[in-house]
Amino acid sequence: MDNSNNQPREKLGSRIGFILLSAGCAIGVGNVWKFPYVTGQYGGGIFVLIYLVFLVILGIPVMTMEFSMGRGAGASPVKMHQVLTPNKPAWRAHGFASLVANIMLMMFYTSVTGWMLQYFVYSVNGTLESATTPDASGAIFSGMLANPGMLILFMAIVVLLGSLVCAFNISKGLEKVTNVMMTALLVLIIVLAIHSFTLPGAGEGLKFYLLPSLENIEKAGLLNVIVAAMNQAFFTLSLGIGSMAIFGSFIDKKRSLLGESVNITILDTFVAITAGLIIFPACFTYNINPGEGPNLIFVTLPTVFANMPGGRIWGSLFFLFMAFAALSTIFAVFQNIISCVQELFRLKKWVASLICGVGLFVLSIPCVLGFNLWAGFEPLGAGSGVLDLEDYIVSNILLPLGSLCVVLYCNHKFGWGFENFKKEANQGKGLKVKNWMRIYFAYILPIIISIILVYGIVSPFVG
C-alpha cells in the first residue's frame, strides 16, 4: 500500500476517538448557526421532523460509503481510488477534487471560526454589554468586519491551532485534543440548554421548535420546507469531499460502518437539536424573530445576552461553545488536507502541516478582505462577497457532486461496486448493509442527490 513515506499508517487510539473526531467534523457552524435560523425560517417543528427523516435516508448511507472507502483503502482521498480500483484511473479525479474542496472550505471556514473566537473575547471583555438594541449589536458586528487587521489576526490564530494540533501523531495530537474539546462542547451545550429552560418564554419557544404546526407549514410552504430540510440534512454532515473517508482510513475493522455512521449522526443531531433548545426559548423570551436569518448569532443573540441577567457569563459560555464547534471542523478538515499532501509528496507530517498552514493562511486572506477592502466585489449579485462565492462553490456544487460520485462509485460495477462496498462496511460488530438496500443506494439515492445539486446551482439566481 502506498503510504506517504513508507511508514505504517497511523491509527486512532480508541473507538470513542473515531466517533468524536468524525462527529466533530460534522458538528460545526452548520449545526449551531445555520440549523437554528433555518428552522426558524421554515416553520419550526415540522422542519425538524422532515430534517430527521432526510438524515436517515440520505446522510447515513453516504457517510457509510465514505467510511468504507477510507477504511478499505487505508489511504487519504487522493490515493483512495488508486488502492481500491487501480485499473480504473478516471476515478482518481474525485480524490483530487476532494482535496480542492477541503481547501476551498477552509478558505472561508477559518474566517468564520475566527469570528466565533473574536465574539468570545468580546463577550468576556464586556464589549457585547453595549449591544442592548439590534442597531447597537449590528454596529459591533459591522465594526468587526470592517477591521481587516483584527480579522486576519483571529483567522491566523485558527490556522495556527489547526496546523499545530495536526502536526503530531493523530492519536497523540488530534484525537486527544478533540476528545477534550468535544467533551467540553457537550457539557457547555447541556448547561446552556438547562439555563434556557428557566427563561419566561421557554414554553412558547419549545412549542414552536418541537411541535409541528399546520399554520407554520402554510406560512412557509410545504415544498419549501421539504427542500430546505433535505438540503440541511445533506450539508450538515460535510459529505462528499473525503472528510469522513480520512477517518475511516485510521480505524480498525472491529465495528461495522453502518452502525458507526448511525452513532455519529445521532451525536451530530443531538448538538443541532440542543442548539435550538438554547436559542428558541431566548428568542421568545425577548420577542426576537426566530427566523432572523444569518444575523441570528452575531446580531440578534448578543442583544438577548445584553438584556439578560448574567448575560455576560451566558454569552461567554455560548460563544465558547460556538468556537469549540467550529474548531472541531477546522481540525478535522486540516487533518484531511495534511494527509493528502503528506501522501502526495511523501513528506514528514510536521513538514506537511507547516506547508498546509502557510498555504491556508494565504488562501484565507481574500475572504477576510471581502468584507472591507474588497467589499465592492459582488460575484453573486448585490450584497454577496468572497465568502458567498466560496461557500456557493463548496456547498452547492462540490459537496453534492462529490457525494454523487461516492454513491455511484460504491454501488455500480463501473466503480468499486456494491459487493466490495458491502463487504467492507459489514466487517465487525454492529448494523449491517443489506442486499435489499442496493436498489435504493444505486438508483434512488443518486436521483435525490442530483436534485440537491441542480437546486443548489440555480437557487442563488432565481427568485
Wavefront OBJ file of the C-alpha trace (Angstrom):
o trace
v 0.000 0.000 0.000
v 1.307 3.444 -0.924
v 1.533 5.463 2.261
v 3.221 8.839 2.277
v 6.730 7.854 3.296
v 6.646 4.062 3.596
v 5.762 4.230 7.279
v 2.913 2.250 8.908
v -0.392 4.110 8.683
v -1.377 5.999 11.809
v -4.223 4.534 13.842
v -6.682 6.116 16.214
v -6.291 5.021 19.815
v -9.937 4.206 20.512
v -13.400 3.805 19.043
v -14.655 6.816 21.007
v -11.858 8.851 19.450
v -13.082 7.889 15.981
v -16.689 8.761 16.830
v -15.797 12.123 18.388
v -13.439 13.044 15.547
v -15.988 12.178 12.873
v -18.796 13.886 14.778
v -16.527 16.883 15.351
v -16.022 17.176 11.598
v -19.784 17.136 11.047
v -20.554 19.406 14.015
v -19.805 22.977 13.063
v -21.440 26.246 12.162
v -23.958 24.306 10.057
v -25.342 22.805 13.268
v -25.138 25.644 15.726
v -25.566 28.629 13.398
v -27.457 27.587 10.264
v -29.739 24.889 11.711
v -31.495 27.142 14.273
v -32.154 30.031 11.906
v -33.275 27.777 9.035
v -35.592 26.003 11.471
v -36.994 29.405 12.436
v -37.491 30.384 8.803
v -39.216 27.154 7.783
v -41.843 26.552 10.418
v -40.132 25.102 13.469
v -41.309 21.617 14.459
v -42.378 20.417 11.002
v -38.965 21.340 9.567
v -37.198 19.423 12.356
v -39.312 16.320 11.702
v -38.653 16.292 7.943
v -34.963 17.055 8.562
v -34.631 13.946 10.743
v -36.220 11.794 8.033
v -33.712 13.016 5.436
v -30.808 12.405 7.807
v -31.780 8.732 7.897
v -32.440 8.210 4.195
v -29.686 10.477 2.845
v -26.964 11.297 5.357
v -26.328 7.908 6.960
v -25.966 5.933 3.686
v -23.473 8.380 2.146
v -21.463 8.555 5.369
v -21.271 4.750 5.482
v -19.949 4.689 1.925
v -17.278 7.305 2.649
v -16.102 5.453 5.746
v -15.959 2.216 3.762
v -13.839 3.737 1.012
v -11.410 5.201 3.550
v -11.096 2.040 5.641
v -10.913 -0.239 2.615
v -8.089 1.776 1.094
v -6.244 2.786 4.264
v -5.281 5.957 2.431
v -6.235 9.605 2.037
v -8.767 10.689 -0.622
v -6.046 11.402 -3.213
v -4.791 7.782 -3.028
v -8.063 6.032 -2.153
v -9.270 5.138 -5.644
v -5.781 4.109 -6.708
v -5.813 1.430 -3.982
v -9.426 0.281 -4.349
v -9.704 0.262 -8.152
v -6.190 0.544 -9.634
v -7.494 -0.452 -13.092
v -9.968 2.464 -13.205
v -7.752 5.593 -13.147
v -10.523 8.018 -14.127
v -11.961 7.805 -10.598
v -8.787 9.327 -9.136
v -10.068 12.724 -10.285
v -12.652 12.500 -7.496
v -9.854 12.177 -4.935
v -8.095 15.302 -6.169
v -11.417 17.153 -6.365
v -11.947 16.216 -2.699
v -8.626 17.835 -1.779
v -9.573 21.001 -3.680
v -12.958 21.080 -1.956
v -11.394 20.740 1.502
v -9.002 23.596 0.739
v -11.833 25.800 -0.546
v -13.896 25.009 2.542
v -11.034 26.156 4.763
v -10.603 29.348 2.758
v -13.760 30.756 4.392
v -14.288 28.484 7.390
v -11.108 29.799 9.021
v -12.538 33.321 8.925
v -15.943 32.318 10.321
v -14.231 30.384 13.124
v -12.165 33.491 13.808
v -15.419 35.440 14.238
v -16.510 32.934 16.892
v -13.246 33.386 18.790
v -13.445 37.168 18.476
v -17.021 37.227 19.796
v -15.967 35.046 22.707
v -13.325 37.686 23.527
v -15.895 40.457 23.049
v -18.230 38.729 25.488
v -15.522 38.123 28.106
v -14.154 41.690 27.989
v -17.622 43.291 28.113
v -17.760 44.682 24.560
v -21.090 42.954 23.920
v -22.681 44.519 27.021
v -23.376 47.615 24.906
v -25.369 45.551 22.369
v -28.661 46.376 24.099
v -30.503 47.055 20.820
v -30.313 45.360 17.391
v -28.774 48.541 15.934
v -26.055 48.642 18.582
v -25.369 44.932 18.138
v -25.262 45.320 14.373
v -22.758 48.161 14.710
v -20.407 45.910 16.712
v -20.602 43.174 14.070
v -20.125 45.640 11.193
v -17.205 47.231 13.025
v -15.543 43.837 13.413
v -15.900 43.037 9.702
v -14.554 46.461 8.727
v -11.247 45.843 10.534
v -9.098 43.589 8.294
v -6.184 43.585 10.728
v -8.129 42.005 13.593
v -9.915 39.599 11.245
v -6.579 38.396 9.877
v -5.200 38.042 13.415
v -8.025 35.769 14.583
v -8.000 33.854 11.300
v -4.258 33.324 11.761
v -4.845 32.017 15.301
v -7.323 29.477 13.900
v -4.890 28.353 11.177
v -2.031 28.106 13.681
v -4.123 25.992 16.042
v -5.120 23.654 13.211
v -1.559 23.317 11.985
v -0.122 22.638 15.458
v -2.759 20.131 16.564
v -2.432 18.115 13.349
v 1.374 18.168 13.284
v 1.553 15.368 15.868
v 0.680 11.696 15.546
v -3.112 11.517 15.225
v -3.646 9.542 18.448
v -1.393 11.864 20.477
v -2.463 15.168 18.943
v -5.772 15.468 17.119
v -7.537 12.616 18.925
v -6.626 13.832 22.435
v -7.457 17.468 21.705
v -10.765 16.567 20.070
v -11.767 14.271 22.941
v -11.274 17.097 25.443
v -12.864 19.771 23.243
v -15.903 17.682 22.284
v -16.480 16.694 25.910
v -16.357 20.373 26.893
v -18.685 21.236 23.999
v -21.273 18.681 25.122
v -21.111 19.880 28.733
v -21.461 23.519 27.658
v -24.426 22.875 25.394
v -26.300 20.948 28.101
v -25.645 23.701 30.691
v -26.821 26.389 28.253
v -29.943 24.406 27.344
v -30.883 23.901 31.002
v -30.492 27.633 31.571
v -32.735 28.408 28.583
v -35.471 26.211 30.065
v -35.640 28.619 33.031
v -36.450 31.663 30.854
v -40.024 33.043 30.931
v -40.617 32.394 27.235
v -39.249 28.831 27.256
v -42.659 27.196 26.884
v -43.651 29.145 23.758
v -40.183 28.756 22.261
v -40.149 24.993 22.761
v -43.696 24.684 21.394
v -42.681 26.465 18.179
v -39.479 24.442 17.919
v -40.687 20.923 18.683
v -44.398 20.728 17.802
v -45.361 20.588 14.091
v -47.924 23.263 13.233
v -50.246 23.427 10.200
v -50.213 27.216 10.464
v -46.416 27.313 10.246
v -46.482 24.901 7.286
v -48.884 27.167 5.412
v -46.738 30.225 6.089
v -43.512 28.620 4.891
v -44.991 26.397 2.152
v -44.681 22.616 2.451
v -42.483 22.229 -0.643
v -40.112 24.925 0.606
v -39.906 23.178 3.990
v -39.114 19.815 2.362
v -36.399 21.253 0.101
v -34.822 23.215 2.975
v -34.841 20.144 5.256
v -33.320 17.966 2.533
v -30.529 20.477 1.948
v -29.780 20.932 5.651
v -29.689 17.177 6.287
v -27.257 16.748 3.426
v -24.873 19.596 4.162
v -24.706 19.225 7.948
v -22.598 16.057 7.708
v -19.926 17.511 5.341
v -20.240 14.574 2.948
v -18.708 14.088 -0.473
v -15.252 15.638 -0.023
v -13.452 12.864 1.855
v -13.804 14.469 5.265
v -15.269 11.221 6.610
v -13.208 8.880 4.441
v -9.975 10.083 6.021
v -11.075 8.976 9.495
v -12.237 5.665 8.083
v -8.637 5.133 6.962
v -7.406 5.433 10.558
v -9.674 2.812 12.193
v -9.647 -0.959 12.585
v -12.276 -3.427 11.421
v -13.824 -4.301 14.794
v -17.075 -2.397 14.164
v -19.366 -2.317 11.125
v -19.574 1.086 9.487
v -23.339 1.481 9.137
v -23.665 1.274 12.914
v -20.858 3.791 13.433
v -22.486 6.175 10.940
v -25.733 5.975 12.902
v -23.899 6.765 16.165
v -22.115 9.759 14.658
v -25.303 11.093 13.059
v -27.105 10.809 16.408
v -24.353 12.810 18.136
v -24.318 15.424 15.364
v -28.121 15.707 15.528
v -28.080 15.960 19.319
v -25.858 19.042 19.097
v -28.006 20.656 16.390
v -31.277 19.981 18.228
v -29.833 21.170 21.558
v -28.567 24.375 19.925
v -32.209 25.077 19.084
v -33.202 24.355 22.689
v -30.793 27.130 23.702
v -31.822 29.681 21.091
v -35.629 29.446 20.717
v -36.566 29.978 24.398
v -34.301 33.042 24.394
v -35.895 34.382 21.196
v -39.445 34.029 22.533
v -38.492 35.482 25.914
v -37.096 38.653 24.355
v -39.536 38.923 21.408
v -36.912 38.119 18.788
v -37.922 36.710 15.385
v -36.512 33.133 15.342
v -36.315 33.288 11.542
v -33.968 36.261 11.644
v -31.537 34.536 9.277
v -27.725 34.550 9.345
v -27.727 37.589 11.666
v -29.230 35.428 14.440
v -25.903 34.516 16.058
v -23.861 37.703 15.618
v -26.531 40.419 15.839
v -29.700 39.070 17.431
v -28.363 36.837 20.211
v -25.831 39.389 21.541
v -28.835 41.687 22.068
v -30.540 38.904 24.022
v -27.478 38.341 26.212
v -27.015 42.092 26.781
v -30.547 42.302 28.212
v -30.405 39.039 30.163
v -29.468 38.871 33.881
v -25.981 37.362 33.978
v -25.829 37.801 30.216
v -22.078 38.355 30.121
v -21.482 34.907 31.628
v -24.060 33.138 29.480
v -22.904 34.938 26.349
v -19.288 33.966 27.038
v -20.264 30.323 27.506
v -22.360 30.391 24.332
v -19.599 31.792 22.126
v -17.065 29.433 23.702
v -19.389 26.584 22.687
v -19.646 28.073 19.186
v -15.854 28.326 18.948
v -15.411 24.691 20.006
v -17.992 23.563 17.427
v -16.237 25.462 14.638
v -12.733 24.375 15.702
v -13.777 20.720 15.730
v -14.432 21.015 11.989
v -11.259 23.033 11.409
v -9.083 20.340 12.993
v -10.798 17.509 11.110
v -10.533 19.169 7.697
v -6.935 20.217 8.421
v -6.122 16.552 9.058
v -7.647 15.593 5.722
v -5.657 18.198 3.795
v -2.404 17.362 5.585
v -2.850 13.621 4.979
v -3.416 14.243 1.257
v -0.361 16.497 0.927
v 1.747 14.122 3.009
v 0.887 11.149 0.774
v 1.179 13.065 -2.499
v 4.659 14.423 -1.813
v 5.956 11.823 0.697
v 6.588 14.406 3.402
v 7.038 14.090 7.141
v 3.858 15.070 8.930
v 5.229 18.206 10.584
v 6.551 19.436 7.229
v 3.194 18.842 5.535
v 1.467 20.580 8.456
v 3.738 23.625 8.154
v 3.261 23.881 4.390
v -0.510 23.499 4.670
v -0.682 26.052 7.481
v 1.166 28.713 5.483
v -0.789 27.922 2.329
v -4.180 28.054 4.023
v -3.327 31.315 5.777
v -2.578 32.945 2.413
v -5.634 31.425 0.729
v -7.905 32.599 3.570
v -6.985 36.275 3.170
v -9.377 37.008 0.236
v -12.354 36.025 2.396
v -11.229 38.461 5.093
v -10.742 41.287 2.589
v -14.132 40.600 1.015
v -15.790 42.349 3.983
v -13.738 45.537 3.827
v -11.090 46.378 1.222
v -12.754 44.231 -1.473
v -16.328 44.910 -0.379
v -17.230 46.147 -3.892
v -16.700 42.643 -5.314
v -20.209 41.095 -5.509
v -19.870 37.906 -7.590
v -23.344 36.500 -6.897
v -25.235 39.769 -7.034
v -25.833 42.703 -4.721
v -24.870 42.022 -1.123
v -22.707 38.981 -1.893
v -18.955 38.761 -1.355
v -15.928 36.482 -1.493
v -17.257 34.273 1.321
v -20.570 33.814 -0.505
v -18.782 32.757 -3.697
v -16.515 30.282 -1.899
v -19.418 28.887 0.130
v -21.544 28.559 -3.033
v -18.844 26.573 -4.851
v -18.261 24.213 -1.916
v -21.782 23.791 -0.518
v -23.856 23.981 -3.706
v -21.518 22.242 -6.163
v -18.568 20.308 -4.710
v -20.337 18.659 -1.732
v -23.325 17.246 -3.674
v -21.231 16.437 -6.763
v -18.678 14.632 -4.610
v -21.425 12.719 -2.817
v -22.937 11.700 -6.140
v -19.533 10.322 -7.146
v -19.275 8.394 -3.858
v -22.718 6.814 -4.290
v -22.107 5.830 -7.917
v -18.623 4.520 -7.145
v -19.792 2.321 -4.261
v -22.849 0.833 -5.942
v -22.007 0.174 -9.592
v -19.570 -2.117 -11.381
v -18.004 0.793 -13.258
v -16.707 1.854 -9.838
v -15.836 -0.144 -6.718
v -19.166 -1.983 -6.777
v -21.846 -2.795 -4.234
v -20.412 -6.172 -3.189
v -16.999 -4.679 -2.358
v -18.600 -1.786 -0.525
v -20.919 -4.091 1.437
v -18.082 -6.469 2.369
v -16.000 -3.614 3.794
v -18.901 -1.862 5.510
v -20.077 -5.051 7.208
v -16.783 -6.114 8.756
v -17.051 -6.101 12.547
v -19.908 -5.972 15.028
v -22.941 -3.746 14.512
v -25.599 -2.852 11.948
v -25.082 -4.362 8.508
v -25.726 -3.159 4.974
v -28.394 -5.475 3.487
v -28.832 -6.648 -0.097
v -32.298 -5.065 -0.285
v -30.691 -1.641 0.182
v -28.903 -1.923 -3.150
v -31.781 -0.641 -5.316
v -32.181 2.427 -3.112
v -28.441 3.109 -2.898
v -27.748 2.564 -6.592
v -30.717 4.278 -8.233
v -32.920 6.326 -5.885
v -30.205 7.982 -3.809
v -28.389 9.371 -6.887
v -31.677 10.967 -8.012
v -32.145 12.691 -4.628
v -28.549 13.977 -4.661
v -28.910 15.146 -8.267
v -31.987 17.159 -7.288
v -29.999 18.785 -4.479
v -27.137 19.513 -6.895
v -29.329 21.134 -9.543
v -31.347 23.093 -6.985
v -28.157 24.280 -5.285
v -26.627 25.508 -8.554
v -29.645 27.503 -9.717
v -31.103 28.673 -6.379
v -28.944 31.814 -5.951
v -30.008 33.060 -9.383
v -33.777 32.513 -9.231
v -36.384 34.281 -7.150
l 1 2 3 4 5 6 7 8 9 10 11 12 13 14 15 16 17 18 19 20 21 22 23 24 25 26 27 28 29 30 31 32 33 34 35 36 37 38 39 40 41 42 43 44 45 46 47 48 49 50 51 52 53 54 55 56 57 58 59 60 61 62 63 64 65 66 67 68 69 70 71 72 73 74 75 76 77 78 79 80 81 82 83 84 85 86 87 88 89 90 91 92 93 94 95 96 97 98 99 100 101 102 103 104 105 106 107 108 109 110 111 112 113 114 115 116 117 118 119 120 121 122 123 124 125 126 127 128 129 130 131 132 133 134 135 136 137 138 139 140 141 142 143 144 145 146 147 148 149 150 151 152 153 154 155 156 157 158 159 160 161 162 163 164 165 166 167 168 169 170 171 172 173 174 175 176 177 178 179 180 181 182 183 184 185 186 187 188 189 190 191 192 193 194 195 196 197 198 199 200 201 202 203 204 205 206 207 208 209 210 211 212 213 214 215 216 217 218 219 220 221 222 223 224 225 226 227 228 229 230 231 232 233 234 235 236 237 238 239 240 241 242 243 244 245 246 247 248 249 250 251 252 253 254 255 256 257 258 259 260 261 262 263 264 265 266 267 268 269 270 271 272 273 274 275 276 277 278 279 280 281 282 283 284 285 286 287 288 289 290 291 292 293 294 295 296 297 298 299 300 301 302 303 304 305 306 307 308 309 310 311 312 313 314 315 316 317 318 319 320 321 322 323 324 325 326 327 328 329 330 331 332 333 334 335 336 337 338 339 340 341 342 343 344 345 346 347 348 349 350 351 352 353 354 355 356 357 358 359 360 361 362 363 364 365 366 367 368 369 370 371 372 373 374 375 376 377 378 379 380 381 382 383 384 385 386 387 388 389 390 391 392 393 394 395 396 397 398 399 400 401 402 403 404 405 406 407 408 409 410 411 412 413 414 415 416 417 418 419 420 421 422 423 424 425 426 427 428 429 430 431 432 433 434 435 436 437 438 439 440 441 442 443 444 445 446 447 448 449 450 451 452 453 454 455 456 457 458 459 460 461 462 463
